[in-house]
Structures are given as C-alpha cells and as structure tokens.
C-alpha cells in the first residue's frame, strides 16, 4: 500500500537535477489571491521569485510578504522573463489549470496544481501523460493526502479490520457559494477590475462579458469555469476511498440532481450553465484483484447518507466540510474531510488498531507538509505523494461525476482506458471541451 503514496517512477528522480536538500529552489505562483497565497506561504523556505495574478488588487498581503518577488499579470510574460524559475504553484480557476500547467511543464517547470488538476477528463489524462513526457515533478493540492488520517484508513483496511468493502459514501456541505442550475447568465453590464485582462481570464473557455458573478470566487458555480461541488471537494473527500480501496476507472456513473438541470446539453446554450443546488452521484467500480466490486456514492448540497446506527450519539458524522463512510462486512469507518480523525465504529476493532504497525511512511511538515513533500521531490527526493500518476486518475474519477451530473437520470457506461462513454454520444462529447483559438491544450 505504501507504493500508492509514491508510485515508483525511476525516470522521475533521474530527470530531476541533483540538488542538495539544503539548496533553495526558485518558486513562482500563478494565481495567489486565494488558496494560492497559502500555498506560497507554505513554500516560503524556498526563493519565492515571481508572483502572477490577473487581479493583483486581491493579492496585496502576499505581495507585501515577499517584496523581492517580481509581480506579473500574464503568466506567459513571467515565464519568458524569469527563465530561472524551477517550480510553479498554480491556483487559478479550474478551467485554466490544464492550459497553464501544460505550458509550464513544456518549459521544464515542476508544478503544484490545485485540485482538481483539470476541468475535464481529457485534460486530466493529458496532464498525467505530459508529466511523464517532460519528466517534471508534480503534485495536486489535495493536502489531506499528506496527512495522518488517510494513512490510518489504508492500514486498517490492509489489516482486514472491517473486512471487504462493497459500499462507500462521501459528502460535502458545498456549495457554499450561490449556485443553481436554473440561474440565467447575468445580462447587466459590469467593468473588470483595473488592469485585469478579462480575455486572458476566460482563457480556454468561450468569452462572455465580465461580471462579479464569475470573479472573484463565484466561478465554481459555472460549468464553463468551475467544476462545482465535486470539483471543489471531491479530490479531498474521496481521496481516502480512492486510495484505500485501490480504485481507478469506474465502469458506470449515474447522477441525480435537484430540479432544473435535467435537460443540460439539450436546451439553449445560455440556460442551465450553473451546477445544481444538490446532487447524488453513484459510481460503480469492478473487482480489483482480490477486492470485490464496490459502489461509491457522492452527496452534496445538504444531502447525506444515513447516519450509522453504530456511531455514538455524541460523535460527529464527518465534520463541517464533509466526510466519508466505508461499510465493510465486518465493520465501518467514518472520517471527516481530508481523511481527518478516522474512527472505527467497533470498540474491539479500535483496540486492535492500536496494535498495528505504521507501514506507510509519514510526511513531516504539519500544515505545510503537502507543499514541502512536493518541494523535496523537486530536489530529487521520493516522488510527491499526490503526483499526477495518482492524482490524475483521481481527478478523472471526480470529473466523471460531473459528466453524470450534466446528463442525469441515466447510467453512463465508461471505458476508462479508451476515455469514452460507450452508451451516450451526447455525454461523450463532454469528455473534452472545445478550446478557444490560442488556448488549445498542446502536449
């Protein structure tokens, strides 16, 4: 199981320049007005040499923290001018993750990309393959993957404490932003912030007039730009299930959504552009080696699975952001978001777990551990725990859920190897997007 955290890739470390662990990397960030700012601060032991954001007015605090860093509004200009950059943090809206990451990897830069690494399944697969081609070090920003909880869950399952798992659930409190699939596109006029290149912000997506409904922060609700509740939290919350159950490609996905979304893709292109207020997505996975088939169900928008009767009345079922539940034929496990505070619901199993050896390497660093795990890999250490060989397939699985949400109330059959919906041509057309000229996803 430990190999799942740092997949063996001999070419990776061989390609990484021999850098002393005590040497400092030149790190840049693209998109640091939100969570990217914390990623930068968690990398502050390195040389932060360049900071790029299309809306620098939101970034004043981080700029003040790193006064020696050059600031840019166009990442392409930054890469041209600062050729000494070794590694790049990318924390832009989801629709531009792949386009920006690909350009950085083509130039030989190591990349840390916020979750999910892409906007659609095709992009996630393409980035995974490109990381191998360009021999760069990668990490997705699902920080729970560097935590203690996910390792405990894997060790408990590997020890057979709850037996075979055929059913699992994951849920989130999202959306916490305005979101409804019957929300029309705004028509009133608005002006972008001073100095903001709105065309570049739209990037690969079709251009539409600027509106504060999209930026800042509310872009997650809109299908052209965001990936909804699943994209925001799925790579965090599903992560322990994906790893511990050794999942990869689902064989089918089915979505059920709140009213107003059922005809997505069949109505006018200016309708049903937002994700629904709530959804349920059911993934079915085939047997994996000696592991049986399993159904994983995702819940959002206030929907949740039934509270296990074994869970004490005073114990939380997940946490404020969500959680997951594994149901085995011998017992159950619950945990919070990011795999935090996992709990075996059987008292005897909890006692047995105390005697288990820690077989999976732990990652030091506390709150900054995930970024530091990536930075150590950039210097020739072991591959980062959530490198694209792992987080690429995880992102694909999450984004397949959004495909089911776009075409709900039907079962989509999925050929993961061929990256193809085999029973619905309209749904299959959304496996990848149509790219705007000048923003195509090359390799």
MOFENVEN-V585892 format. One record per backbone hydrogen bond with DSSP energy under -1.0 kcal/mol. CO is the residue of the C=O (numbers start at 1). NH is the residue of the N-H. E is the energy in kcal/mol with one decimal. If there is no record, write none. Layout:
BEGIN
co: [CO & CO]
nh: [NH & NH]
e: [E & E]
END
This chain:
BEGIN
co: [1 & 2 & 9 & 10 & 11 & 12 & 17 & 20 & 25 & 26 & 26 & 27 & 27 & 28 & 29 & 30 & 34 & 35 & 36 & 37 & 38 & 40 & 41 & 43 & 47 & 47 & 49 & 50 & 51 & 52 & 55 & 56 & 59 & 60 & 61 & 62 & 66 & 70 & 72 & 74 & 75 & 76 & 77 & 78 & 82 & 86 & 87 & 88 & 89 & 90 & 93 & 94 & 96 & 97 & 98 & 99 & 100 & 101 & 102 & 104 & 105 & 110 & 111 & 112 & 113 & 120 & 121 & 122 & 123 & 124 & 125 & 126 & 127 & 128 & 129 & 130 & 131 & 137 & 139 & 140 & 142 & 143 & 144 & 148 & 149 & 150 & 151 & 152 & 153 & 154 & 155 & 156 & 157 & 162 & 164 & 166 & 167 & 168 & 169 & 170 & 171 & 174 & 180 & 193 & 196 & 197 & 198 & 199 & 202 & 204 & 211 & 211 & 218 & 219 & 220 & 221 & 222 & 222 & 225 & 227 & 228 & 229 & 230 & 233 & 234 & 238 & 239 & 240 & 241 & 242 & 243 & 251 & 252 & 253 & 254 & 255 & 256 & 261 & 263 & 268 & 273 & 278 & 279 & 280 & 281 & 282 & 283 & 284 & 284 & 285 & 288 & 291 & 294 & 295 & 296 & 297 & 298 & 299 & 300 & 308 & 312 & 321 & 322 & 323 & 324 & 325 & 326 & 327 & 331 & 332 & 333 & 334 & 335 & 336 & 337 & 340 & 343 & 346 & 347 & 348 & 349 & 350 & 352 & 353 & 357 & 365 & 366 & 368 & 369 & 370 & 371 & 372 & 373 & 374 & 376 & 377 & 384 & 386 & 387 & 387 & 388 & 390 & 391 & 392 & 393 & 394 & 395 & 396 & 397 & 399 & 400 & 401 & 402 & 403 & 412 & 413 & 415 & 415 & 420 & 424 & 425 & 427 & 428 & 431 & 436 & 440]
nh: [4 & 5 & 12 & 14 & 15 & 16 & 19 & 23 & 47 & 86 & 87 & 49 & 50 & 89 & 52 & 91 & 37 & 39 & 40 & 41 & 42 & 43 & 44 & 46 & 27 & 49 & 70 & 29 & 72 & 31 & 58 & 59 & 63 & 64 & 65 & 66 & 69 & 51 & 53 & 78 & 79 & 80 & 81 & 82 & 85 & 110 & 28 & 112 & 30 & 114 & 96 & 97 & 100 & 101 & 102 & 103 & 104 & 105 & 106 & 109 & 108 & 88 & 139 & 90 & 141 & 124 & 125 & 126 & 127 & 128 & 129 & 130 & 131 & 132 & 133 & 134 & 136 & 111 & 113 & 142 & 145 & 146 & 147 & 152 & 153 & 154 & 155 & 156 & 157 & 158 & 159 & 161 & 160 & 330 & 329 & 295 & 327 & 297 & 325 & 299 & 323 & 301 & 183 & 196 & 198 & 201 & 202 & 203 & 205 & 436 & 214 & 215 & 221 & 222 & 228 & 275 & 225 & 226 & 95 & 231 & 232 & 233 & 234 & 237 & 238 & 242 & 243 & 244 & 245 & 247 & 246 & 414 & 284 & 412 & 282 & 409 & 280 & 264 & 266 & 271 & 223 & 258 & 300 & 256 & 298 & 254 & 296 & 251 & 252 & 294 & 291 & 288 & 285 & 168 & 283 & 170 & 281 & 172 & 303 & 311 & 315 & 173 & 319 & 171 & 335 & 169 & 333 & 166 & 328 & 345 & 326 & 343 & 324 & 339 & 340 & 336 & 334 & 350 & 351 & 352 & 353 & 354 & 355 & 356 & 359 & 368 & 369 & 372 & 373 & 374 & 375 & 376 & 377 & 378 & 381 & 380 & 387 & 140 & 390 & 391 & 392 & 394 & 395 & 396 & 397 & 398 & 399 & 400 & 401 & 403 & 404 & 405 & 406 & 407 & 253 & 422 & 419 & 420 & 415 & 428 & 429 & 430 & 431 & 122 & 439 & 442]
e: [-1.8 & -1.6 & -1.7 & -1.6 & -1.7 & -1.1 & -1.1 & -1.8 & -2.5 & -2.7 & -1.8 & -2.1 & -1.0 & -2.7 & -2.6 & -2.6 & -1.5 & -1.8 & -2.3 & -2.3 & -2.2 & -1.4 & -1.3 & -2.1 & -3.3 & -1.0 & -2.5 & -1.6 & -2.4 & -3.5 & -1.7 & -1.7 & -2.4 & -2.3 & -1.4 & -1.4 & -1.6 & -3.0 & -2.2 & -2.0 & -2.4 & -1.8 & -2.5 & -2.9 & -1.4 & -2.2 & -2.4 & -2.5 & -3.2 & -2.6 & -1.8 & -1.4 & -2.2 & -2.9 & -2.7 & -1.5 & -2.2 & -2.7 & -2.5 & -2.3 & -2.1 & -3.0 & -1.2 & -3.3 & -2.3 & -1.9 & -2.3 & -2.4 & -2.7 & -1.9 & -2.1 & -2.3 & -2.2 & -1.0 & -2.1 & -2.9 & -1.5 & -2.0 & -2.5 & -1.7 & -2.4 & -1.8 & -1.8 & -2.1 & -2.4 & -1.9 & -2.3 & -2.5 & -2.3 & -2.6 & -1.7 & -2.1 & -1.5 & -2.3 & -1.4 & -2.0 & -2.4 & -2.3 & -2.4 & -2.1 & -1.9 & -3.3 & -1.9 & -2.2 & -1.1 & -1.9 & -2.3 & -1.6 & -2.3 & -1.2 & -2.4 & -1.4 & -1.6 & -1.7 & -1.7 & -2.4 & -1.3 & -3.5 & -1.7 & -2.5 & -2.0 & -2.4 & -2.8 & -2.9 & -2.5 & -2.7 & -2.3 & -2.5 & -2.1 & -2.3 & -1.2 & -2.2 & -2.4 & -2.8 & -3.1 & -3.2 & -2.9 & -1.8 & -2.3 & -2.1 & -3.1 & -2.1 & -1.7 & -3.0 & -3.2 & -1.9 & -2.4 & -3.1 & -1.3 & -1.6 & -2.3 & -1.6 & -2.8 & -2.3 & -3.2 & -2.5 & -2.1 & -1.5 & -1.2 & -1.3 & -1.9 & -1.3 & -2.5 & -2.4 & -1.8 & -2.6 & -2.0 & -1.1 & -3.0 & -2.2 & -2.7 & -2.8 & -1.7 & -1.3 & -1.6 & -3.1 & -2.1 & -2.0 & -1.9 & -2.2 & -2.3 & -1.0 & -1.3 & -1.3 & -1.1 & -2.0 & -1.6 & -2.2 & -2.3 & -1.5 & -2.4 & -2.5 & -1.5 & -2.1 & -2.3 & -1.9 & -1.4 & -1.6 & -2.1 & -2.9 & -1.8 & -1.7 & -2.5 & -2.4 & -2.3 & -2.2 & -2.8 & -2.0 & -1.1 & -1.4 & -1.8 & -1.8 & -1.9 & -1.3 & -2.0 & -2.1 & -1.1 & -1.8 & -2.8 & -2.3 & -1.3 & -1.8 & -1.7 & -2.3 & -2.4 & -1.1]
END
